[in-house]
Amino acid sequence: MNLLEIKNLKMDFGKGAEALRAIDDVSFTIGAGETVCLVGESGCGKTVTALSIARLVPTPPAHYVGGKILLNGSDVLKMSNEALRSIRGGVVSYVFQEPGASLNPVFRVGNQIKESLRLHRPDLGAPSEVGVQASAGSDGTLKRELRGGAPSRRKALDAEVIRLLKLVGIPAPESRIRNYPFEMSGGMQQRVMIAMALASEPKLLVADEPTTALDVTIQAQILELLHDLKQRLGMAILLITHNLGIVGDMADRVAVMYAGQIVELAPAKELLRRPLHPYTKALMASVPKLGGDADRLSAIPGNVPRIGNFPPGCRFAPRCPIAKPECSEKIPELVEVEPGHFVRCPFWKTP
């Protein structure tokens, strides 16, 4: 059974005549221990799709008008608020871009990680009946004393925070636990965010452009860390990016998104070797290549259409080099044209 299965998801902002379709008929799955990359330009709906997994988009203004989000077999769209709180962090955790904007600047990083531990792992270091000792009080009554009470709880939390910081590659975690976010570099801050996400031992980690605010060297380190954590912990990853250059090293499968729809879905190596949708081809052509012409980079003409201003028919047609008159008549379906390879374009064979 898939860990995550999104089926024909549709989500609007607003209601009635003012409704704007942000996610339109989106479907994909993530298996246990699998990495799926969600790729596309800014404004394509990647982040809204990812936030919908744990129903983190406020409703209203958002309204889910169709489809299912099955997480561990349970439909997130039908869950109570109490059930949602248990999966947020407990089953799926998030790492966002701009870690400096996600961390609270007035609290030490160790305390911020502890908050996640207290919420999702309340039994960590908690006293049990084994730790209860009975003794006679001065008044002759039986007095119960807890061995391993509050001090033991604090020690257990500190030890777990240090373990998590070591896990994400932060040196000298015993001292770093007392740092404020401003005392750490951007790369270190992002490692703290990853440690915080891992504190609840999630089955699915959603990383939304986790390297955008970092320099190239640190980007590579963070991506290598995510890949290593996936192998060591056996968790699944949904990696959101607009950079096709990192897909080959990270992903098992790739979903390409445009204007609120999945336009191509395929195994990563297959998609990089043989992209079929014109939009995927254009994205790959825009990636700079070693030995190429440094003065001329390929670009996709135009911009991603805004929500509420989608063109009729195929949404990529106004920017597509092979568009035909019939492309503007109806929205093409996402069709499996080869085993495991889905494309939303009837003219995918056109050279």
N, C-alpha and C positions, 0 to 999 in steps of 0.2 A: 504494500500500500504506500502511496506517495505521502510524504510528510505534509506537503502543501499542494493543493489543487484548486486553481482558480478557473471557474467555468463561466464563460459568457458574461463577465462582469460588466455592468453598466452603472455609471454614477454621474449624477447631475449636480451642478451648483444652482440652487434656486429651484422654484417650483412653477408648474403651469406654463404660461406663455413666456415667462422670464427664465425658464430652465435652460442652462447651458451644459451640454454633454461634455464632460471632461474625460471619462473613460468609456469606451464604446466597444463592447463585445470582446473583451480581453480574456484570453484563455492561455494558461501554461501551468506546468507542474514543476515541483522540485522534490526529488527523492532524498531519502535519508543519506547524509554525507555527500551530497552533490553540490557543486557550485554552478549556479546559473548567472550569467551576466545579462543585465537589461540595459540595452544600448540605444542611444538616440540623442538628437540635439536638445538643447535646453528648450523647455516648453512643450515637450512631446507627451508628458504625463507620467514619466518614470517615477518621480517621487510620490505623486498622489496614489499611484498603484501600490507602491511599497507601503505607504502609510495605511492603506486600506486593509492590509493583511491583519493588522491588530485593531482595525477600526479607530485609527488615531485622527482621521479627518473629522473635524467637528460637524455634528449633525443637529440642527442646521448650521451652516448653509448647505452642506452636502446632503444628498439623498441617494441611497442605493436603490435603483429602480429595476434591477434585474441581475440574475446570475447567482453564483455561490462562491464562497471562500471557505474551502474545507481545510482545516488545520488539524492534523491528527484524526481526520475523519469527522470532526464536528464543524458545523457551519457557523463561522464567526458572525455572520449577519443576523443570526437568530439567538446569539448568546445574550444573557443578562449582563448587567454592569458588573456584578460580582464575578461572573465567569470570565469576563474580559480582563478584569484586574489580575486574575490568576495566570492568564496567558501572556499578558504584557510583561515582558522580562522573564517570566517563568518558562515560556515555550519559545517566544520570539523576542530577540533583543535588537536594538538599533545602534548603529554608529553613524553619526552625521558628519558632514563637512564642517569646517570652521570649529574645531574643538574649543577654541577660546570663547566662542559664543555659547557653547553648551555647558561648560564648567562654571560653577558659581565662584566668582573671584574672591569672596570674603570667607570661604571655608577651605580648610586644608584638604588636599586631594584624598588623603586617607579617610577622612570623615565622610567624604562624598561617596567613596566606594562602600563604606560601612552602611550607609543608608540603604543601598541595594541589598546588602547581605541581611540586614535586619528585616527588610520587607519580604524577601523571597526565601531566605533560609533561617527562619526564626529559631530553629533547634540548634543552630551552631553554637556550641559552648554552653547550652542551657543546662541547668542542674536537673538531675533526675532522682528518682526514689533511691537509686543506689547511693547517691551522695547525701542522703539524709541520716543524721546521727542523733539518737535520743540520749538525753542526759537529765539528771535530776537538778531542778533549780533550787535556789536558796530557800524558797517557801515550800519545798517538798513536791511541787508539781513537775510533771514531765515536760521538759523543754526540748523542742526540735531545732536542730541547727543544720543549715544547708552547707555541706562541703561543696566547694566549686560554685559559689554564688556569683555576685556581680563582678568581683575581680577576675574570676575564671572566665566569665563571659567576655570581658574586655580583652583578656589575653588571647582568647580564641579568635576574636574578630581581628585583632592586630596581626596575629599569625596568618590568617587567611588573606588579609590585604597584602601582606608582604609576599605571600606565595603567588598571588595574582600579578603583582608588579614584577616579580621575577619571571613569571610565565610570559609576559609581554615584552621582556627584554630590557627593563629599566634597571640600570646599575645602582648599587647601594640602596636598595628599597627600604632598608631600616631607617635611613635618614630622609629619603624622598617622601615617605609617608606623611611627614610633617610640612612639606612644601605647600605653598599656595600656588595656584595655576600660573600667576605671572612670573614665578621663579623658575618656570620650566619652558623649554623651547616648544615650538609648534609640534615637532615630531614627538616629543615626550608627552605633550598634552594629548595627542591622539592615541598614544599607547595607554594613557590613563583612561581614556574613553573606552577603549577596547577592553581593558581590565574591568571596568565598571559593567560593561555589557556581558562579560563572561561570568561575573559574580553570581548570577542567578542560574548558571549552568544551562543555557538555552539549547534547544535542539536546532534552531534556525537563527543565524546572525544576518541581519540586513545591514549592509554597508553602503551608505548613500554618498557617492563621490568622496570617499574617505581621504583622498590624497590631494584634493583640489587646492587647498591653501598651503601646500608644502612644496619645497624645492624638489628637483628631479631625483637627487640622491636619496632623500628621505622618503619620497614616494615609493621608490623601489624597495626600501627597507620595510615600509608598512605593508605593501602587497606581499612581500616574502613572509612577513609575520603572519598575515591572514592565512596564507597557503599552508604554513607550518602548523598553525593552530587547528586548521581543518583536519589535517592528517593526524594530529596527536589526540584531538578531542572527539573526532568523528561527527562533528556537527555539519549541517548544511549551511551554505552561504548564498545569499542573493546580493550580488555586487552590481550596483548601479553606476554607470559611467557613460561618458560621451567619447571616450578614448578607445578606439578599436585596437590600439597598439598593445594594450595589456590583456586582451581577451585570450590570446593564444596560450599565455603562461598560466592563466587563472581558471578559465571556465571549462566545464564539461559540455555545457550547452549554452547557446546564445539566443536571446529574444531581441529582435530589433523593433523599436517602437517609433511610430510617427503619428502625430496629431491624434493621440488618444487610442491608437490601434496597434496591435502587433502585426507587422507586415512581413516578417520572416522569422522562423524559428527552426534551428538546426543544431546538430552537434558542432562544437566550436571548430574543430579541425576541418569539418566538411564545409562550414560556412566561409572560413578564411580561404580555403582552397578553391571553392566554387560558389560565390555569392550569386543568387538568382534574382532577387528583387532589385529594380533600378535604384532604389534609395540606398540599399546596402552597398551596391557597387559604387555609388557616388561617395558614400562615407569612406569606403576603403581607398578610393582614388585620392581622397583629400589628405590621407596620412602621408607625411613626408617620408621619403625613402632614401637610404644611404646610397650615394652615388648618383642621385637624381639631380634634376635642374633646380639648384637652390634659389634661383630668381623667380621661378614660376611654380606656384602650388595650385593644385586643382581645387576649385570651389563649387559649391552647389548654388545655382542662381536663386534669388528670392529668399524668403524666410518661412519658418514654420507658421502656418495660419493660426490665428488666435482662436481660443474657445468662443464659440458663437459665430465665427466667421469662416467655418470650414466650407470649401468648395463642394459643389455637387459631385457625386460619384467618387472616384478615387481621389483621396485627399492629396496625394503627391503629384497628380496629373499636371498642375500648373508649373511644376519645376522639373518634370520628367522629360528626358531626351527622346523617349520612344512613345510618348503619349499619342493615342489615337482618339478620334471623335467619340467613339463609344465609351472611352474611359470616364467621360463626364456624365454618363447616363445613370449608372448605378454603382453602389459600393461593391467592389469585388470581395468574394469570400476568401477566408484563409483555408487553403487546400493543401493536402499532403500530396506533393508531386513526386516525391521519392521517399523511401522508408525513413521516417523520422525527420523529414525536411518539409516544412510548411511554408507556403508563399501566398501572399495576398496580391496576386497579379496574374491575369489571364495570358499576358504576353511575355512571361518569364523566359521563354525560349528565344525571343527576339535578340539577335546579337547586339 
